[in-house]
C-alpha cells in the first residue's frame, strides 16, 4: 500500500471521529436545553395546579351557609346540600 493511501485513510478516520465528537456534543446540548425547558414547563404546571386548588379551597370556605358542595371533600354532607337546595326553590 502506498503512503498516500494510508494518509488518506487515517485522515478520513480522524475526521470522522472528530465530527462524531462534535455532533454528539451538539445533540447533547440540544437535549439538555429541551430537558431544562420541560422541567420549567412542568414546574409552571404544578404551580398553576396548586393555585387552582388553593382558589377552590378558598371558594369552598366562603360558601353560603358554610355548606360544602364538593362531593370529594371529606366534610361534604349531602343532607345539608339537599336542604339548601329545597330552601332555594
N, CA, C and O atoms as a GROMACS GRO file, in nm:
protein
  356
    1UNK      N    1   0.084  -0.118   0.000
    1UNK     CA    2   0.000   0.000   0.000
    1UNK      C    3   0.088   0.124   0.000
    1UNK      O    4   0.198   0.126   0.056
    2UNK      N    5   0.036   0.222  -0.063
    2UNK     CA    6   0.116   0.344  -0.073
    2UNK      C    7   0.092   0.430   0.051
    2UNK      O    8  -0.010   0.420   0.118
    3UNK      N    9   0.189   0.513   0.077
    3UNK     CA   10   0.181   0.603   0.192
    3UNK      C   11   0.068   0.703   0.175
    3UNK      O   12   0.004   0.742   0.273
    4UNK      N   13   0.043   0.745   0.053
    4UNK     CA   14  -0.063   0.842   0.026
    4UNK      C   15  -0.199   0.784   0.062
    4UNK      O   16  -0.284   0.853   0.118
    5UNK      N   17  -0.220   0.657   0.029
    5UNK     CA   18  -0.347   0.592   0.060
    5UNK      C   19  -0.366   0.579   0.211
    5UNK      O   20  -0.477   0.599   0.261
    6UNK      N   21  -0.259   0.546   0.283
    6UNK     CA   22  -0.268   0.536   0.430
    6UNK      C   23  -0.298   0.672   0.492
    6UNK      O   24  -0.378   0.682   0.586
    7UNK      N   25  -0.235   0.776   0.440
    7UNK     CA   26  -0.260   0.911   0.492
    7UNK      C   27  -0.407   0.948   0.467
    7UNK      O   28  -0.472   1.004   0.556
    8UNK      N   29  -0.458   0.918   0.351
    8UNK     CA   30  -0.597   0.949   0.319
    8UNK      C   31  -0.692   0.870   0.409
    8UNK      O   32  -0.792   0.924   0.456
    9UNK      N   33  -0.663   0.743   0.432
    9UNK     CA   34  -0.748   0.659   0.519
    9UNK      C   35  -0.752   0.713   0.662
    9UNK      O   36  -0.859   0.732   0.719
   10UNK      N   37  -0.633   0.738   0.718
   10UNK     CA   38  -0.628   0.784   0.856
   10UNK      C   39  -0.684   0.926   0.870
   10UNK      O   40  -0.741   0.960   0.973
   11UNK      N   41  -0.666   1.007   0.768
   11UNK     CA   42  -0.725   1.141   0.771
   11UNK      C   43  -0.878   1.131   0.772
   11UNK      O   44  -0.944   1.202   0.847
   12UNK      N   45  -0.933   1.044   0.690
   12UNK     CA   46  -1.078   1.024   0.688
   12UNK      C   47  -1.127   0.967   0.821
   12UNK      O   48  -1.231   1.008   0.871
   13UNK      N   49  -1.051   0.874   0.877
   13UNK     CA   50  -1.089   0.815   1.005
   13UNK      C   51  -1.089   0.921   1.115
   13UNK      O   52  -1.186   0.931   1.191
   14UNK      N   53  -0.983   0.999   1.125
   14UNK     CA   54  -0.976   1.103   1.228
   14UNK      C   55  -1.082   1.211   1.205
   14UNK      O   56  -1.141   1.262   1.301
   15UNK      N   57  -1.105   1.246   1.081
   15UNK     CA   58  -1.210   1.344   1.052
   15UNK      C   59  -1.345   1.292   1.098
   15UNK      O   60  -1.424   1.368   1.156
   16UNK      N   61  -1.373   1.165   1.074
   16UNK     CA   62  -1.498   1.105   1.117
   16UNK      C   63  -1.512   1.102   1.268
   16UNK      O   64  -1.619   1.127   1.322
   17UNK      N   65  -1.403   1.071   1.336
   17UNK     CA   66  -1.405   1.067   1.482
   17UNK      C   67  -1.431   1.206   1.538
   17UNK      O   68  -1.515   1.223   1.627
   18UNK      N   69  -1.359   1.305   1.486
   18UNK     CA   70  -1.378   1.441   1.537
   18UNK      C   71  -1.518   1.494   1.503
   18UNK      O   72  -1.578   1.565   1.583
   19UNK      N   73  -1.568   1.461   1.385
   19UNK     CA   74  -1.704   1.502   1.350
   19UNK      C   75  -1.805   1.435   1.444
   19UNK      O   76  -1.901   1.498   1.487
   20UNK      N   77  -1.782   1.309   1.476
   20UNK     CA   78  -1.871   1.239   1.568
   20UNK      C   79  -1.873   1.303   1.706
   20UNK      O   80  -1.978   1.317   1.768
   21UNK      N   81  -1.755   1.343   1.753
   21UNK     CA   82  -1.747   1.410   1.884
   21UNK      C   83  -1.822   1.542   1.880
   21UNK      O   84  -1.899   1.574   1.971
   22UNK      N   85  -1.800   1.620   1.774
   22UNK     CA   86  -1.867   1.749   1.759
   22UNK      C   87  -2.018   1.732   1.750
   22UNK      O   88  -2.093   1.805   1.814
   23UNK      N   89  -2.062   1.636   1.671
   23UNK     CA   90  -2.205   1.612   1.653
   23UNK      C   91  -2.270   1.566   1.783
   23UNK      O   92  -2.380   1.609   1.816
   24UNK      N   93  -2.204   1.479   1.856
   24UNK     CA   94  -2.255   1.430   1.984
   24UNK      C   95  -2.272   1.545   2.082
   24UNK      O   96  -2.372   1.552   2.154
   25UNK      N   97  -2.175   1.635   2.085
   25UNK     CA   98  -2.184   1.750   2.177
   25UNK      C   99  -2.302   1.839   2.141
   25UNK      O  100  -2.373   1.888   2.229
   26UNK      N  101  -2.322   1.862   2.012
   26UNK     CA  102  -2.433   1.948   1.971
   26UNK      C  103  -2.566   1.882   2.003
   26UNK      O  104  -2.660   1.950   2.047
   27UNK      N  105  -2.577   1.751   1.982
   27UNK     CA  106  -2.701   1.680   2.017
   27UNK      C  107  -2.725   1.681   2.167
   27UNK      O  108  -2.838   1.698   2.212
   28UNK      N  109  -2.618   1.662   2.245
   28UNK     CA  110  -2.632   1.661   2.390
   28UNK      C  111  -2.675   1.799   2.440
   28UNK      O  112  -2.758   1.808   2.531
   29UNK      N  113  -2.620   1.904   2.382
   29UNK     CA  114  -2.658   2.039   2.422
   29UNK      C  115  -2.805   2.066   2.392
   29UNK      O  116  -2.876   2.124   2.474
   30UNK      N  117  -2.851   2.023   2.275
   30UNK     CA  118  -2.993   2.042   2.239
   30UNK      C  119  -3.082   1.962   2.334
   30UNK      O  120  -3.187   2.009   2.375
   31UNK      N  121  -3.039   1.841   2.368
   31UNK     CA  122  -3.116   1.757   2.460
   31UNK      C  123  -3.122   1.822   2.599
   31UNK      O  124  -3.228   1.822   2.663
   32UNK      N  125  -3.011   1.876   2.646
   32UNK     CA  126  -3.009   1.940   2.777
   32UNK      C  127  -3.100   2.062   2.780
   32UNK      O  128  -3.169   2.086   2.879
   33UNK      N  129  -3.101   2.140   2.672
   33UNK     CA  130  -3.190   2.256   2.666
   33UNK      C  131  -3.336   2.213   2.667
   33UNK      O  132  -3.419   2.276   2.734
   34UNK      N  133  -3.369   2.109   2.594
   34UNK     CA  134  -3.506   2.059   2.590
   34UNK      C  135  -3.548   2.006   2.728
   34UNK      O  136  -3.661   2.026   2.772
   35UNK      N  137  -3.456   1.939   2.793
   35UNK     CA  138  -3.484   1.885   2.926
   35UNK      C  139  -3.509   1.998   3.027
   35UNK      O  140  -3.599   1.989   3.110
   36UNK      N  141  -3.428   2.104   3.018
   36UNK     CA  142  -3.446   2.218   3.106
   36UNK      C  143  -3.580   2.288   3.078
   36UNK      O  144  -3.652   2.327   3.170
   37UNK      N  145  -3.613   2.303   2.950
   37UNK     CA  146  -3.741   2.365   2.911
   37UNK      C  147  -3.858   2.283   2.965
   37UNK      O  148  -3.955   2.338   3.016
   38UNK      N  149  -3.847   2.150   2.954
   38UNK     CA  150  -3.953   2.062   3.004
   38UNK      C  151  -3.967   2.076   3.156
   38UNK      O  152  -4.079   2.078   3.208
   39UNK      N  153  -3.856   2.084   3.227
   39UNK     CA  154  -3.860   2.097   3.373
   39UNK      C  155  -3.927   2.229   3.413
   39UNK      O  156  -4.006   2.233   3.506
   40UNK      N  157  -3.894   2.336   3.342
   40UNK     CA  158  -3.955   2.466   3.372
   40UNK      C  159  -4.104   2.461   3.345
   40UNK      O  160  -4.184   2.510   3.425
   41UNK      N  161  -4.143   2.401   3.232
   41UNK     CA  162  -4.285   2.390   3.197
   41UNK      C  163  -4.359   2.306   3.302
   41UNK      O  164  -4.470   2.341   3.341
   42UNK      N  165  -4.298   2.198   3.346
   42UNK     CA  166  -4.361   2.112   3.446
   42UNK      C  167  -4.380   2.188   3.577
   42UNK      O  168  -4.484   2.177   3.642
   43UNK      N  169  -4.278   2.267   3.617
   43UNK     CA  170  -4.288   2.346   3.738
   43UNK      C  171  -4.402   2.448   3.727
   43UNK      O  172  -4.477   2.468   3.823
   44UNK      N  173  -4.415   2.512   3.611
   44UNK     CA  174  -4.522   2.609   3.591
   44UNK      C  175  -4.659   2.542   3.600
   44UNK      O  176  -4.752   2.598   3.656
   45UNK      N  177  -4.670   2.422   3.545
   45UNK     CA  178  -4.797   2.349   3.554
   45UNK      C  179  -4.830   2.315   3.699
   45UNK      O  180  -4.945   2.328   3.741
   46UNK      N  181  -4.732   2.271   3.774
   46UNK     CA  182  -4.756   2.237   3.915
   46UNK      C  183  -4.798   2.361   3.994
   46UNK      O  184  -4.886   2.353   4.080
   47UNK      N  185  -4.736   2.474   3.966
   47UNK     CA  186  -4.773   2.598   4.035
   47UNK      C  187  -4.916   2.637   3.999
   47UNK      O  188  -4.993   2.678   4.086
   48UNK      N  189  -4.951   2.625   3.873
   48UNK     CA  190  -5.088   2.659   3.830
   48UNK      C  191  -5.189   2.566   3.897
   48UNK      O  192  -5.295   2.611   3.940
   49UNK      N  193  -5.158   2.437   3.905
   49UNK     CA  194  -5.248   2.342   3.971
   49UNK      C  195  -5.263   2.376   4.120
   49UNK      O  196  -5.373   2.369   4.174
   50UNK      N  197  -5.153   2.413   4.183
   50UNK     CA  198  -5.159   2.448   4.325
   50UNK      C  199  -5.243   2.574   4.346
   50UNK      O  200  -5.320   2.584   4.442
   51UNK      N  201  -5.228   2.671   4.255
   51UNK     CA  202  -5.308   2.793   4.267
   51UNK      C  203  -5.456   2.762   4.248
   51UNK      O  204  -5.540   2.815   4.321
   52UNK      N  205  -5.488   2.677   4.151
   52UNK     CA  206  -5.628   2.640   4.131
   52UNK      C  207  -5.685   2.568   4.252
   52UNK      O  208  -5.798   2.594   4.294
   53UNK      N  209  -5.607   2.477   4.309
   53UNK     CA  210  -5.653   2.404   4.426
   53UNK      C  211  -5.673   2.499   4.544
   53UNK      O  212  -5.771   2.486   4.617
   54UNK      N  213  -5.582   2.593   4.562
   54UNK     CA  214  -5.595   2.688   4.672
   54UNK      C  215  -5.719   2.776   4.651
   54UNK      O  216  -5.794   2.801   4.744
   55UNK      N  217  -5.738   2.823   4.525
   55UNK     CA  218  -5.855   2.906   4.495
   55UNK      C  219  -5.984   2.828   4.522
   55UNK      O  220  -6.080   2.881   4.578
   56UNK      N  221  -5.985   2.702   4.480
   56UNK     CA  222  -6.103   2.618   4.502
   56UNK      C  223  -6.128   2.599   4.651
   56UNK      O  224  -6.242   2.600   4.697
   57UNK      N  225  -6.022   2.582   4.725
   57UNK     CA  226  -6.036   2.564   4.870
   57UNK      C  227  -6.089   2.692   4.934
   57UNK      O  228  -6.174   2.687   5.023
   58UNK      N  229  -6.038   2.806   4.889
   58UNK     CA  230  -6.084   2.933   4.944
   58UNK      C  231  -6.231   2.958   4.908
   58UNK      O  232  -6.306   3.009   4.991
   59UNK      N  233  -6.272   2.925   4.787
   59UNK     CA  234  -6.411   2.942   4.747
   59UNK      C  235  -6.502   2.850   4.827
   59UNK      O  236  -6.615   2.887   4.861
   60UNK      N  237  -6.454   2.731   4.856
   60UNK     CA  238  -6.534   2.637   4.935
   60UNK      C  239  -6.552   2.687   5.077
   60UNK      O  240  -6.657   2.665   5.138
   61UNK      N  241  -6.451   2.753   5.130
   61UNK     CA  242  -6.460   2.805   5.267
   61UNK      C  243  -6.555   2.925   5.273
   61UNK      O  244  -6.615   2.951   5.378
   62UNK      N  245  -6.569   2.997   5.162
   62UNK     CA  246  -6.656   3.115   5.159
   62UNK      C  247  -6.798   3.081   5.120
   62UNK      O  248  -6.883   3.170   5.109
   63UNK      N  249  -6.827   2.953   5.099
   63UNK     CA  250  -6.959   2.911   5.053
   63UNK      C  251  -7.071   2.959   5.144
   63UNK      O  252  -7.050   2.979   5.264
   64UNK      N  253  -7.188   2.978   5.088
   64UNK     CA  254  -7.300   3.029   5.166
   64UNK      C  255  -7.344   2.926   5.270
   64UNK      O  256  -7.350   2.807   5.241
   65UNK      N  257  -7.372   2.971   5.387
   65UNK     CA  258  -7.419   2.889   5.499
   65UNK      C  259  -7.316   2.785   5.542
   65UNK      O  260  -7.349   2.694   5.619
   66UNK      N  261  -7.195   2.796   5.496
   66UNK     CA  262  -7.091   2.700   5.534
   66UNK      C  263  -7.113   2.561   5.478
   66UNK      O  264  -7.056   2.465   5.529
   67UNK      N  265  -7.195   2.548   5.375
   67UNK     CA  266  -7.225   2.417   5.317
   67UNK      C  267  -7.120   2.386   5.211
   67UNK      O  268  -7.093   2.466   5.122
   68UNK      N  269  -7.062   2.268   5.222
   68UNK     CA  270  -6.959   2.224   5.128
   68UNK      C  271  -7.028   2.153   5.013
   68UNK      O  272  -7.101   2.056   5.032
   69UNK      N  273  -7.002   2.203   4.892
   69UNK     CA  274  -7.069   2.147   4.774
   69UNK      C  275  -6.979   2.052   4.695
   69UNK      O  276  -7.024   1.993   4.596
   70UNK      N  277  -6.856   2.036   4.737
   70UNK     CA  278  -6.764   1.946   4.668
   70UNK      C  279  -6.781   1.805   4.723
   70UNK      O  280  -6.750   1.781   4.840
   71UNK      N  281  -6.831   1.709   4.642
   71UNK     CA  282  -6.855   1.574   4.694
   71UNK      C  283  -6.727   1.498   4.729
   71UNK      O  284  -6.732   1.396   4.797
   72UNK      N  285  -6.613   1.546   4.684
   72UNK     CA  286  -6.488   1.478   4.716
   72UNK      C  287  -6.430   1.525   4.848
   72UNK      O  288  -6.334   1.466   4.899
   73UNK      N  289  -6.486   1.630   4.905
   73UNK     CA  290  -6.439   1.682   5.033
   73UNK      C  291  -6.487   1.588   5.144
   73UNK      O  292  -6.603   1.548   5.143
   74UNK      N  293  -6.401   1.553   5.238
   74UNK     CA  294  -6.444   1.461   5.345
   74UNK      C  295  -6.552   1.522   5.436
   74UNK      O  296  -6.623   1.448   5.504
   75UNK      N  297  -6.565   1.653   5.438
   75UNK     CA  298  -6.666   1.718   5.522
   75UNK      C  299  -6.798   1.738   5.448
   75UNK      O  300  -6.889   1.800   5.502
   76UNK      N  301  -6.810   1.686   5.328
   76UNK     CA  302  -6.931   1.702   5.247
   76UNK      C  303  -7.049   1.632   5.314
   76UNK      O  304  -7.038   1.518   5.358
   77UNK      N  305  -7.163   1.703   5.320
   77UNK     CA  306  -7.284   1.647   5.379
   77UNK      C  307  -7.398   1.664   5.278
   77UNK      O  308  -7.442   1.776   5.251
   78UNK      N  309  -7.443   1.553   5.225
   78UNK     CA  310  -7.546   1.555   5.121
   78UNK      C  311  -7.679   1.608   5.175
   78UNK      O  312  -7.750   1.680   5.106
   79UNK      N  313  -7.712   1.572   5.298
   79UNK     CA  314  -7.840   1.617   5.355
   79UNK      C  315  -7.846   1.769   5.368
   79UNK      O  316  -7.950   1.829   5.339
   80UNK      N  317  -7.736   1.830   5.410
   80UNK     CA  318  -7.732   1.976   5.421
   80UNK      C  319  -7.745   2.041   5.284
   80UNK      O  320  -7.812   2.143   5.269
   81UNK      N  321  -7.681   1.982   5.184
   81UNK     CA  322  -7.686   2.036   5.049
   81UNK      C  323  -7.827   2.028   4.992
   81UNK      O  324  -7.875   2.123   4.929
   82UNK      N  325  -7.895   1.914   5.013
   82UNK     CA  326  -8.032   1.899   4.964
   82UNK      C  327  -8.125   1.996   5.036
   82UNK      O  328  -8.214   2.055   4.975
   83UNK      N  329  -8.104   2.014   5.165
   83UNK     CA  330  -8.187   2.108   5.241
   83UNK      C  331  -8.166   2.251   5.189
   83UNK      O  332  -8.262   2.328   5.180
   84UNK      N  333  -8.044   2.285   5.155
   84UNK     CA  334  -8.016   2.419   5.100
   84UNK      C  335  -8.089   2.436   4.966
   84UNK      O  336  -8.149   2.540   4.941
   85UNK      N  337  -8.083   2.333   4.881
   85UNK     CA  338  -8.150   2.341   4.752
   85UNK      C  339  -8.302   2.353   4.769
   85UNK      O  340  -8.367   2.424   4.692
   86UNK      N  341  -8.358   2.284   4.869
   86UNK     CA  342  -8.501   2.293   4.892
   86UNK      C  343  -8.541   2.434   4.938
   86UNK      O  344  -8.647   2.483   4.902
   87UNK      N  345  -8.455   2.498   5.016
   87UNK     CA  346  -8.482   2.635   5.060
   87UNK      C  347  -8.482   2.730   4.940
   87UNK      O  348  -8.564   2.823   4.933
   88UNK      N  349  -8.393   2.708   4.847
   88UNK     CA  350  -8.380   2.797   4.731
   88UNK      C  351  -8.500   2.785   4.638
   88UNK      O  352  -8.533   2.881   4.568
   89UNK      N  353  -8.564   2.670   4.636
   89UNK     CA  354  -8.679   2.651   4.548
   89UNK      C  355  -8.799   2.707   4.610
   89UNK      O  356  -8.907   2.701   4.552
   0.00000   0.00000   0.00000
